[in-house]
Amino acid sequence: MDVLIQKLHPGLRLGQQLALADSGAPLFSRQGDWAGGSTLHCTAMALALLGKLSNPVQVWRHADGPEATFWDRAWPQYLHGQTLSELASFIWELNIGVRPVTAEGRPAAVLCFCARELARGWPVVVGWRSQHPQPAHAALAVGVEGRRRAQGFSPHALVAA
């Protein structure tokens, strides 16, 4: 029997709004809240899924703690955004025990990479280039959708926040 399945990151709580499983705090903030910083916006959500931030929606409102540290480093890129290589450097420089891994390739290869990383419990920031003025656009992959067949699971799409 061919069944469609969505496998989501274990740090999520489903409902009308995606939330962090541990705290119930909202995960998703509208990109308009972050101006041109879709890479930063996705990174804050990914760090929240990893337990490194408790409030990815309003990091700028914290006077201290990990949210304040994140925002202090993020705000200079707030309006102009980051390239994907700049994002990897940004994550390294946060020095919070998260190691960025990058992968490029054809869509099928990127999908397999994302499915593998999500299965290991790692959120994935997926980026792409476009003709717009922003250096890169990004979305947070929080799951994969695919078909379950007798021989196993075959992913065919990402579930993004």
C-alpha positions as a printed Julia matrix, in Angstrom:
161×3 Matrix{Float64}:
  0.0    0.0    0.0
  1.32   3.43  -1.02
  0.83   5.94   1.84
  1.78   9.64   1.94
  3.66  10.52   5.14
  5.09  13.72   6.6
  7.98  13.26   9.03
  8.51  16.4   11.11
 11.36  17.51  13.35
 10.89  16.06  16.87
 11.31  19.48  18.47
  7.96  20.63  17.05
  4.49  20.65  18.56
  1.75  20.67  15.95
 -1.39  22.75  16.17
 -2.82  25.88  14.58
  0.66  27.34  14.89
  3.95  25.43  14.95
  5.45  25.62  18.43
  8.47  24.32  20.32
  7.65  20.92  21.8
  9.34  21.62  25.15
  7.95  25.07  25.93
  4.98  25.58  23.62
  6.49  28.93  22.52
  5.68  29.87  18.91
  8.37  28.88  16.42
  7.44  30.86  13.35
  7.92  34.59  13.01
  6.83  36.31   9.83
  9.73  37.29   7.64
  8.35  40.82   7.66
  9.37  40.86  11.33
 12.95  40.35  10.17
 13.02  42.62   7.08
 15.62  41.2    4.66
 17.09  38.68   7.06
 15.44  35.42   6.0
 18.68  33.54   6.7
 18.81  34.99  10.23
 15.11  34.39  10.74
 15.54  30.7    9.83
 18.66  30.39  11.95
 16.82  31.68  15.02
 14.07  29.11  14.48
 16.64  26.33  13.95
 18.52  27.29  17.12
 15.23  27.22  19.03
 14.57  23.68  17.78
 18.01  22.74  19.09
 17.28  24.28  22.5
 19.79  27.11  22.03
 17.13  29.88  21.99
 13.88  29.87  23.93
 12.14  32.7   22.07
 13.03  32.9   18.36
 10.15  35.28  17.6
 11.31  38.24  19.7
 15.07  37.91  20.15
 15.52  41.69  20.05
 13.46  42.14  23.22
 15.89  40.26  25.47
 18.43  42.27  27.46
 20.61  39.26  28.25
 20.97  35.55  27.63
 21.3   33.65  24.36
 18.61  35.67  22.57
 20.42  38.94  23.34
 23.74  37.46  22.2
 22.14  36.23  18.99
 20.52  39.61  18.31
 23.7   41.57  19.07
 25.45  39.61  16.33
 22.48  39.48  13.94
 21.28  43.09  13.84
 24.1   44.42  11.61
 22.83  42.11   8.84
 19.17  42.82   9.61
 18.37  44.91   6.55
 20.76  43.62   3.91
 20.74  39.9    4.77
 23.48  37.35   4.33
 24.79  35.02   1.69
 24.68  31.34   2.58
 28.44  31.23   3.17
 28.14  34.28   5.44
 25.41  32.44   7.33
 27.69  29.45   7.94
 30.38  31.81   9.29
 27.8   33.59  11.45
 26.76  30.28  13.04
 30.39  29.31  13.72
 31.05  32.71  15.31
 28.1   32.35  17.69
 30.2   29.65  19.4
 27.18  27.89  20.89
 28.05  24.3   20.06
 26.35  24.15  16.67
 28.4   23.11  13.66
 27.03  24.3   10.32
 27.22  21.83   7.45
 26.65  22.94   3.89
 25.58  20.98   0.85
 24.93  22.03  -2.72
 23.68  20.14  -5.7
 20.74  19.11  -7.77
 17.33  19.21  -6.07
 17.18  15.43  -5.55
 20.58  15.42  -3.82
 19.62  18.37  -1.61
 16.35  16.65  -0.72
 18.22  13.47   0.32
 20.69  15.54   2.37
 17.83  17.36   4.13
 15.94  14.14   4.83
 19.06  12.56   6.33
 19.86  15.58   8.53
 16.25  15.93   9.71
 16.16  12.21  10.56
 19.21  12.84  12.78
 17.34  15.62  14.58
 19.1   18.54  12.88
 16.97  21.36  11.5
 18.0   22.49   8.02
 18.13  26.02   6.65
 17.57  25.69   2.91
 18.7   28.55   0.75
 18.47  29.54  -2.86
 19.68  32.36  -5.02
 17.41  34.59  -7.05
 17.56  37.74  -9.14
 16.2   39.89  -6.28
 18.43  42.36  -4.42
 18.73  40.13  -1.33
 21.91  38.02  -1.32
 20.01  34.83  -0.49
 16.58  33.62   0.44
 16.03  30.88   2.98
 13.41  28.68   4.56
 13.61  26.33   7.52
 13.04  22.7    6.55
 11.16  21.1    9.46
 10.22  17.84   7.81
  9.99  15.76   4.67
  7.03  14.43   2.78
  7.19  11.23   0.84
  5.67   7.87   0.13
  5.94   4.78   2.26
  6.27   1.71   0.17
  7.13  -1.87   0.99
 10.85  -1.15   0.58
 10.81   1.94   2.85
 10.3    5.68   2.75
 10.96   7.71  -0.4
 11.05  11.5    0.2
  9.8   13.81  -2.54
  9.28  17.21  -0.86
 10.43  19.32   2.06
  8.05  20.67   4.67
  9.16  24.24   5.38
  8.32  26.81   8.05
